[in-house]
Amino acid sequence: PPYLSTHLEARIEFFPELAPYQHQNHPLVQRVLKAHFVAAVQEVKAQLNIPLIVENFPYYTWWWNFRWGSEPQFITEICQETDCGFLLDIAHARCSSWHMGRDLMEYIQELPLKRLREIHLGGVRQRGVEGIRDTHTALNEEDYQLLEWLLSRTDPDTVTIEYGGMPDYLINLERRQEPIERNNPLELRQMIARVRSIVGVLS
């Protein structure tokens, strides 16, 4: 059946009074974000005739989002209290776990996988002071292994490859453009074939 997905994106500009606690799982941040997102998701659901699923958003130590908004406990609470499905973006999970100093598999296993409806696959890059960053580049072997692991334990409706569709450059922390390849048709065809083989074997 069709559904609509949305990011759980908690930016400091939405909650400026909580900005000093951006990188802390402070009890006040937990209470305010939970109340806001439960109410917001319920309001959106009330206007829809199709299910709503929520997607994990990446946390970076140098970006403008709250750490708590990317914690598995927060994501799970929102899904449970609003009765929503879950969209797991593996690249976002890789970024968040790295910037939180957490083991990736432990992080993923704490997410609401019992509610999983969709998986997003996208490449990441390790970039100096930026750390791991979502780049929508080609997948690597770890991505395929994670997909196999997830599909052996869950039954999502959709698996999506997020590749390209963006300029072949990144904006770095100095606000300068850096070239990056992410619109190569051959790479995309190879990824599609590999993902199809994994989905086919495990289905």
N, C-alpha and C positions, 0 to 999 in steps of 0.2 A: 504493500500500500504506500501511497505518497506520504511525505512528511516534509517539514521545514526545519532547517538547522540554523543555529545561531551561536556565535562565540560567547563564552563567559569572559568578557574583557572588562577588568576592573582597573581603570586608569586613574591616576592621582588627580587629574583635572576634574573628574566627576566627584571626588571626595577630598577637596583641598585641606579640610580640617584634619584629615588623617595622614597627610603627606609625611610628617616626621616618622611615621611607623611603616613606611612603604616596604621596607625590607625585613620587617619583623612580623611574626604571627601574633600580634598584640590582641588581647581579648576584645578591645574596643573595635579594632578592624574586623575581627571575626563576627561580632554582633551586627555591626552596621552593614557589612557586605552581605551577610546572609539575609537580613531583613529586606534589603533593597532588591537583591536578585530573586528571592522567592516571590516578592510582590510583582516585580517586573515580568517574570516568566509566567506567573499566573494570569496577569493582565493580557499578555500576548496570547496565551492559550485560550482565553475566553473569547478572543476575536477570531479564532481559527476554526476551520472545519476539518483540519487534518492534524495529526500529531506533531509535536515540537520535540526536537532533540537538541542537546547542548554539546558544544565542542570545547575541549580543553584549549586554553590559550597559553602561549609561551611566556615564561618569566625570564627576564634578563636583569642582571645586576646593574646594567647601565641604561635601562629603558624606563618608561614611565608607568609601568603596571605594578600593582601590588603583588607581592609574593603570595599572600594568602589566596588570591584569586586563581592561582595555578596549583594549589595544594590538593592532593587527592581527597583529603577529608572534606574540603569545601565543595569540590565538584560532586562528590558522592551525596553530600547533604542536600545540595540543590536538586539533583536528580530525584532523590527519594522524596523530598518534601513537596515537589511539584509534579511527581509522577511522570518524569520525562525520560526519553531514551538518551543514549550517550553516543557521541561521535568522537572516536579516538584519533587524533592527529599524532602520528608517531613522531614526526619531526618536532612538533611542539613538545611532546613528552621528553624527547632527547635533550632539547634545549633547557627545559625547566629542571630536569633532574641534574644536569651538569651544573647549572648556575646555583642550585640549592645544595650542591655537594652531596647528592644522593645517588645510590645505586639505581641504574635505569630499570632493571627488572623489578626491584622492590617497589619503585615508584609506580610502574605500570600495574603491578598486581594489586595495589591499593586503590586503583581507579574502579569505577562502577562497571566492571566488565560484564556483569550479569544483565546490564541494560544496553549492551553494545548493539548499535544498529548499523554503523558505518565506520570504515577505516579510511583515513587519508594517509597516503605515502608521499613523502617528498624528501629531497636530499638536504643535508646540512653540511656545513663546513666549520672546521676548527680554525679560528681567525685571531691569533695573537691575543691582545688584551680584550677583544670582544668575546672570546671563548667560543663555544659552539653556537652557531647561528642558523636559523632556518633560511635556506637560500633558494628553494624550489629548483635545485639542480638534480643531477642524476642520482639514482639510488645506489647504495653500496651493499655489500654482502650482509652486513648487520641488519639492514632494513628488510631484506628478504628472509633472514632467519627469524626476525621478530614477527613478520607476517605469518610464517609457517607456525610459529609457536602460538600466536593468537588464534589462528584458524583451527588449530587442534583443540582449542578450549572454548571457542565462542562460535556463534553462527550469525555474523552480520549480514544485512541485506545487500550492502554495497561496499565495494573496495574501489577507491578513487586514487589515481596517480596525479599528484599536483606537480607538474613540471612545465617550466616555461610560461609563455603568456605574459612575460615581463621583459623589460630591457635587459640586454646582455651586460649589465653592470650593477654593482651595489653602491650604495652611499655609505661610506665608512663614518667613524665617529668624528672625523675632521670635516665631515660633510663634503667629501671629495668622491668622485666616481672612481670605482675600481672595476676593470673588465672581468667578466665571469661568463662562462658558457652555460646557457640553460635553455636554448631554443634549437637544439640539434635534432632533426627528424630521425636520424639513425639511432641516436640514444633513446629516443622515445619509443621507437619500434622495438628495440631490444628490451626495454623495461616492460612494455605491454606483453611481449611474448613470455618473459620470465614470470610475471605475475599471473598470467593465464595458466602457465604450467603448474604453479603452486596451487592456485584455486582449483584447477582441474583434478590434481592428484588428491587433494584433501576433501573435495566435495563428495 
